[in-house]
Amino acid sequence: MGNSLGKKFVITSFGESHGRCIGIVIDGCPAGLPLSEADIQAELDKRKPNDAVSSTPRQEADKADILSGIFHGHTTGAPVCLAVWNEDAKSSGYEKTKDIPRPGHADYTAFLKYGGFNDYRGGGQFSGRNTAGFVMAGAVAQKLLDLIGVKILAHTVEIGGVRADSYDVISAEVVNNNPLRCADLRDAAKMLAAIEKARAEGDSLGGIIEGIAINVPAGLGEPLFDTLEGDLAKALFAIPAVKGVEFGAGFGVSQLKGSQNNDAFRIKRGKIVTATNNSGGILGGISSGMPVVVRVAVKPTPSISRKQNTVNIAKMENAELAIKGRHDVCIVPRAAAVLAAMMAVSLCDLALRAGIIPEVIK
């Protein structure tokens, strides 16, 4: 089965969008890590609907609940089970359309995969709601990464063709304090206007998110098949709606010459660094010590109110569907928190495998 990720820091996702709860089980978390529900809640809050224009009207408290693995405020070494309870699910509408797969969703493929026994309400386990579990795992992973000085920031680069490229420095304060999680407030205003326009048209928008991890120790990655890029890409593609992943200069390298693409080595303050970072901090599948830079392409939210062509599986005939309900016009800003979380999970797993993070925190 494919619900677990990692080799040393192993996360297992459980729950469905309209079930009793969703959550994550973490196996392999070192003992002795100070951990509270407040630590996890701080990250969960970044994923919550944060703007009436771009986000779903579904109002969930998404309060972190620690079910196991913590004693006297520290991890015990046993599996850590974290959950959030579904309190605002409204499922009646899905009964009427259960035989009509929504274009762009996993309804049809899930029906084929599980013989019609899948939970179709809100997409079941394929819902973006399940990423709340990813974020909780990421909160734990980030606390472990804090021990070795690794910090991660994810920010919105583009929404609906509006690209943020007018900033010189990416400020965590700016990113964390505007609803679109964009590093430039002028570009954020343009993005918001594009979202408002799409909403008025009954449509949705996608975009691009960039994740940056600094102070990553050199040497992380297990070639040939558990490379740093490979593990990160697998984790990031588990995020619903992610359709593309690139590192460093990404697809842009195809337009460069070797003399332009190669990152020249330098000595700076007694450390080996590179003058540029087209590699995104990864060479040969191993971290180089430079910032790890990754971007993901997020598709437009498939749930839109405009009429779409589909089929009726039960009747085996063509059909039309206009989706009603509570859906995001653009999930990009909320997905930024999920990107950061999955980067933390992958980096933490590889750091534990390398012995850089100890198995008991003292």
N, C-alpha and C positions, 0 to 999 in steps of 0.2 A: 504493500500500500504506500501511497505517496504523501501522507500527512505529516511527516517528520522531516526535519532539516538539520544538518550538522553531524559532526563525528564525535566531538568532545563536549561541546555545549549544544545539546540536542533539544530542539523545540518541536512540540507536537500540537497542532491546531485542532480544536474541537468546537462543536456547536454550529448552529445555523441562524440565519438572519431573523427568522420568526420563531425559533425555538425558545426554550427557557432561558438559555444563556449562551454566551460565546466565551472562549478563553484559550489559554495556552498552558501546556505543561513543559517545564524546563527540567531536563535531566542532565546532570553534570555540572551544575552550578557549584563553585567552590564553597566550602563551609566557612562560616565566620564573616560573611559579608553583611555589614549593617544594611537593613532593608526594611522599609515601611510602606504602607499603602500610599502615603503622601508622596514618596519618591516616584511611585508609578503613576499616580494621578497627575503629577505635573506634566508628564509626557502625554498622557491620554487627553488632557485638555487641549493640546495642540492639534489633535485630530478632530475635535468636535466641530459641528457646524458653527461657523464663526461669522457668517454674513448672510442676511436674509435674501440677498440677490443671487448669490452663487451656490448656496447650500440647501440641503434637504430641510423641509419643515419638521421632519420626524425629530421629536425631542426626547432623547435618551440621556439619562444622567451619566451613563458610562462611568459609574463609580467602581474603582478597582476593589476587588475582594480577594484577599489572600486566603486560600483554602488549605494549603499545606506547605511544608518546607521551611517555615519560619518559627523560631523559638527564642523568646527573650530578645526580640528585635534583630536577630541574626539568622542567616541561612544555616541550615543544619547539615547540608550535604545530601539530604533526601530530595526527591523531586519537588520542585516548586510549582504549585498549581494556582493559576490566577484566572479570575473570571470577572465578567461584567454581565449583569442581568438585563434581559430584554423587557422593558416596561411599557413601550409605546408602539408595539407591533400591531398593525391592522391588516389582517390576512384575508378578509372576505372577498376583496377584489380579485385575488389570485385564483379563487375557486372558479370564477366565471371564465377565466382565460387559461386554465391549466393545460388545455389541449392546443393552445395557439402560441407557439414559441415566439418570444420577442426577438426581433432582429438585433444582432449585435451582442446578445446575451448567450449564456451557456445553456439555456433551456433545452434546446434540441440535442446538443451533444451529451448533456447529462441524462436526458431521457434515453438515448441510445446506450450510453455506458452502463446505466443502472437499471435498465429494463422498465422504466417508468416508476420505480420505487423511490426515486430521489425526492427530496423536499423541494417543491417548486415555489414555495412562498418566498417572495423577495429574492429568489436566486439560491436559497438554501445555503450550502457551504461555499458556493461560488460568489456570494455577495461581498461587496466591499466592506460590509459591516464586520466581517471576520478579521479585517486588518486591525481591529482594536486589540486583538490578541497579539498580533505582530508587534504593535507598539508597546504593549506591556513587557514582552520579551526583550525588546530593544532597550527599555528603561533599565532592566536588570543588567543587560550586557554593557550599557554605557557606564553604569556604576563600577563594573569590573574594569572597563577601559580607563576610567578615571585614575585607577591605581597606577597606570603606566603613562598617563598624560595625554591619551588620545582624545581629541575632541572632534565632533562631527556637526556640520551645519548643512541643511538642505534648504534651497531657495528656488523660487519660481523664476525661470528664465524666459518663458514664453507662454502666452495664452491666446488662442485664436489668431495666430499670426502676428500678434503684437509682442515684439521682443524687447527685453530689458537689456540694453547694452550701453547705457549712459552713465554707469557708475564706475568709479575707479577702485573703490574698496568695498568689499562685502561686509556689512555690519550686522552682527548677530542681533543687536538691539533693534535695528530697523526691520530686519526680517521677522523677528518674533513679535513685533508690535504693530504689524499691519495685516489686515485680514487676508490679503492675497499672498503674503509671505514673499514679497518681491523686494529686492535690494535697493530699488529706486522708486521713490514715492510718485514721481511724475509718470513713470511707465506703469506703475500700479493703477493710477487713475485711468489711463488709456485702456488697460486690460479690463477694468471694471465696466467701462463704457461698452466694450465689446461683449461682455457677459450680459449686460442689461439688454443689449440689442438682440442677442440670441434668445434670451428668455422671452422677449416680446414676440419673437417669431416662432415660439414653441420648439426651439432647437437647443443644441448644446455645443460646448466647445472642449477641445483638448489642449494640450500644451507640452512644455518641456520643463523638467525639474533637474537641477544640478545638485549633487551631493559632494561635499568636500570633507575629507578626514585629514586632520593635521597631527603631527607628532607620531605618525605610524612608524613603529620600529622597522628598520630594514630587515629583510629575511622572512617575512610572512608569506606563506604560500607553499603548497605541497605539489610540485610538478611530478608527473606530467598532467595528471587528470584532476587534481584538486588545486589548481592554480588559484591565485588571488582573483583574477578576472573571472575564472570559471565559477568559483563559489559565490562571488558577488552577483554575477549575472543570474545564476540559478535562483538566488534569494530574491532578486529584484523582479524577475519574471513571475514570481509567485504572487506579486501584487496585482490584483485585478486591474485591467485596463492598460497595463504596461505592454507596449508593442515593440519597443526598441531600446537597446542599451549601448552606450558607447563610452570609451575611456579616453581621457586626455583629449588630443586633437580629434579623436574618433574617426568618422568617415572623411573628415577633412584631410587626413594623411594621404588619401588617394590622389590629391592634387598637389602634393609637395614633392620636392626632390629630397634625396637622402641628406644632402647638405643642409636642407632647411628643417627636416624632421628630426634629425638626431639631436639629442640633448647633450650638450658638451659638459664634461665634468669639470668641477672647480673645487678648490679647498677654501672654505669659509669658516673662520673662527675654529679652526682645527677639525672641521667635519667635511666629509665629501658630499657635495651637493651638485645639482645640475643648473646650468644657466637658464634653461627653459624647462618646461614640463609637458612636452607633447605626449610623452608616454603615460601621463596621468599617474605618475608615481609607481608604475609597475613595469618591470623588465623581466622577460622570461617567465612570467607568471608569479614573480616574487616582488614584494615591496622593496623600493629603492631607498626609502627614507624621505622622499619628497611627498608632498600632499597627494593623497589618493583622490582623483577627480573622476566622477562618473556622472553621466546624464542619461535620463530616461525619457522616452516619448510616451505620453499618456493619451490614449484615444478619447474622442468625445464621449460623454456619457451616453450609452445606447438608449436609455429611457427618455423618450421625447414625446411630446403631446401631438406632434404632427402625424398624419396617417402614414402608415408604412405597409408594404406588401409582405404577407407571410402566408402560412398554411394552417389548416386545421388537421392535426395529426389523426384525430379520432375519425373524422369524416373523409380524410384524404382528398381535400379540395382546397383550392386557393382561398385566401381570406385577407381581410384588411384589419389593421390594429392601430388604434390611437391610445397610447398608454396614459392612463390616469393614475394619480397617486402622488407621493411625496418623494421627489428625486432632485438630486443636485443638477444644476445647469452646467457646472464645471467642478470637477473633483480635484483639479490640480493643486489648489492651496492645501487641502486636507491631506492629499497624498504625500506632500513634502515630509510630514511627520513620519509617515510609513517608510519612505525611502531612507530617512536617517536611521530609523529603527532597524531595518534590515541590513544596512551597512554595519551597524553596531553588532548585530548578531553574528554576521559572517566574520568580522574582524576579531571579535571575542573568541569565536570557535578556533580560528587559526592561531591566535595568541596563546590559547590554552594548549593546543597541540604542539606549539613550539616551546612550551615551558616558560614563556615570558610572564604569564599570569600563574601564580601558584595555586595548587588545589585546596590549600587551606589558608585563609586570610588571617594573619595575626597582627 
